[in-house]
Amino acid sequence: MRLSRSAKVVLGVVSGLVLLFIYTPLMLVVVNSFNADRTFGWPPKGFTLEWWGKAFDSPGVREAVVSSLWVAVVATLVSLLLGTLLAMSLQRYKFFGRDVISLLVILPIALPGVVTGIALNNMFTTILGVPLSLWTVVIAHATFCMVTVFNNVIARLRRMSAGLEEASADLGAGVFTTFGLVTFPQLRSALLAGGLLAFALSFDEIIVTTFTIGAGETTLPIWILQNLFRPNQAPVVNVVAVVLIVVSIVPIWLAQRLSGDSVGVSEARVKAE
Amino acid sequence: MAIQTQHLPPGSPRGSGGVPRAKANTFSALLHRRPRLRLAALLTAPAGWLVLVYIAALAALLITAFWTVDTFTGEVSTVWTTENIVTVLTDPVYQRITLRTLWIAVAVTVIDMILALPIAFFIAKVAGARWEKLLVVAVLMPLWASYLVKAYAWRNVLAEGGLLEWLGAPIGLSSPGYGETAVILTLSYIWLPYMILPIYAGFDRVPDSLLEASGDLGAKPLTTMRLVMLPLLVPSIIAGTIFTFSLSLGDYITAQIVGGATQMLGTVVYANVGAANNLPFAAAVSLVPIAIIMFYLFIVRRSGALNSL
C-alpha cells in the first residue's frame, strides 16, 4: 500500500501522541518519588531523596517483596509444568473434548478477575473450609498463569517439525529420552519466555490476590494498595512504584528477545518498498 | 475417540523390524506403543487442574448464589433461595450499577480501539524493521509496569493541583477530578496495550503483497484499508475487545483509586465478600459479568478471535 508522505507523517504523529499518553503518567510517578512535597502538586517545588531512604528501610516492603517473589516463583513453576503438558497434548493429539479444553485454558483470563477471585474464595472458604494463605494465592495464580506458558509452548510446537522426534524414536530412544534430548532443547527458550511472562503476571496481580490471600499476609501489590491512601506512606509508594517500573523492564525485555512467537517480532521481515 | 499422532501405529512393519533396539525401560516402551496412554499421561494433570480447581469453583459459585447467609451467625447456610438473584436483577440500585459498569467497559473498549488502530498500523506497516522492534517493546513495557502503579499514576495526574489541572489551566480546562470519567480514562490507559498488541499482530500477519495488489488494481489506501485489511483484522480486534471489555467489567480497584463514589459490579462483589460477609449475594452479583462475557464469547466464537488471545 503506497501511503502518501503526509499520511505517514500524520500516522507517526498520532503514534507519538499515544506513546506520550502511555509514558507521561509513569514519568510523573518517577518525578514524584523525588518530590519534596507530600501532596505531589505540579510542578514540584523541591526535590529530596528522603522517600527512597525510607522505602529501603521499610520492613513492611521487604516482607511483601519476599512473599510476592515466593508466590510468583511457585506459581510459575506449577504453570510451566501444567502449561507445557497441556500444550503438548493439544498440539499433538486430536481427541474428543479438545476444543472444550482449549476454551477452558483461556477462561481464567477471559473472565473478569473479580469472577476468578470470588469463585476461588468461595470454593476455599465456603465449600472446602481451607483457610486462605499464600498457598491459596499460588493455586489461584497458577490457574491463570498457565495460559501464558501454554500460548508460548504451543506456538513453538506448531513450528517444530515432528520429524526429529520420529527419528529419535526410530533410533530406539524411549519417550523420556526423546523428550529430554530432542523436544526439550527446542522448547527451552519458549519455556523461559512463557515462564517470565507468568512470573510478571503473578508478581503484579492484585484483584484475584485480594480474594485469595490470608488475613495476615501481604504481597507487594497488596502492600501498595493498603498504603496508597495513607498520607505518610504515599511518598514511599511512589518509590516502590518506580522500582517496579524499572524492574519490570527486565523480564519483558528478556521475554521479547527469547520468544518472538507471541507477537511475531523476531521473524525478520523484509518490508516492501 | 480418534487419535492422530505422528508415530506409527503399534504392530506396523517398522516397529517390529530388524533394527536392534536399545533396551528401553518398560514404562517408556509402554508409553511409546500406546498413544492413548501417552495422551492420558500428558493431559491428566492440566485438565484435572482446570476442571477440579476452576470449573469446580465456577460451579460452586453458581450454587452458592442460591444459598443464603444466616443473619445471626453470619455463616453461609445451605437453604435454597432465588432471593439473591431476584434482588440483583430487579433492585434499581443493582440495575444502575450493572448499566454503569457496562457503559464503562464499552467506553473503555471503544476508546482503546480508536487509540490502538493507528499506532498498531504504524508499527506494523509504516515503521522500518528496526523501529518496529523498538516500538513493540515500548508498547509492551508499561503492560508489565504494575496495574496499581498505573492507576496510582492517574490519581496523581487527576488530583487537585495535579498535572492535568496545571496543563489545562492556560486553555481553561479543568481536571475531571475523581469519578466516572476518571475511571474510564484510567482503565482505557491501563488496558491499552492489551488492545494494541493483538491488533498489531493482526496487521503484521496481513502480507504486504496483498496491499500492493490492491494498490496496483487502483484502490486508494482508504479503500484498501476498508476492503482488504479490516476483514482480515476483525478476529484480532475482537480478541483485543475481549481483554479490554472483560478486564473493565471486573474492575473495582481503579474505581477505588480514582472513582470517588463510583460503584461498579466489582465493588459490590468485593464489599459483599469482605465487609458485608455475604458470599451468596456476592456470588449472585458476579454471575452478571459472567453472563455478559459468556454471551459476548458466544457471539464472537465463530470469528476465530479466541485463537488470537
Interface residues (C-beta under 8 A of the other chain):
Chain A: M1 R2 L3 S4 A7 K8 L11 G12 V14 S15 V18 L19 F21 I22 Y23 T24 P25 L26 L28 V29 N32 T39 F40 G41 W42 P43 L81 L82 G83 L85 L86 M88 S89 R92 Y93 K94 F95 F96 I101 L103 L104 V105 I106 L107 P108 I109 A110 L111 P112 G113 V114 V115 T116 I118 A119 L120 N121 N122 M123 T125 T126 I127 I139 A142 T143 M146 N151 A162 E165 E166 A169 D170 G172 A173 G174 V175 F176 T177 A200 D204 I206 I207 T210 F211 P221 I224 L225 L228 V237 A241 L244 I245 S248 I249 P251 I252 W253 Q256 V263 G264 V265 A268 R269 K271 A272
Chain B: M1 A2 I3 Q4 T5 Q6 H7 R14 V19 R21 A22 A24 N25 S28 A29 L31 H32 P35 R38 L39 L42 L43 A45 P46 A47 W49 L50 V51 V53 Y54 I55 A56 A57 L58 A60 L61 T64 V76 L115 P118 I119 F121 F122 I123 K125 V126 G128 A129 E132 K133 L135 V136 V137 A138 V139 L140 M141 P142 L143 W144 A145 S146 Y147 L148 V149 K150 Y152 A153 W154 R155 N156 V157 A159 G161 G162 L163 E165 W166 Y189 L192 P193 L197 Y200 A201 D204 R205 D208 S209 L211 E212 S214 G215 P221 T224 M225 I242 S246 L247 L249 G250 D251 Y252 I253 I257 L265 G266 V269 Y270 V273 L279 A282 A283 S286 P289 I290 I293 L297 L306 L309
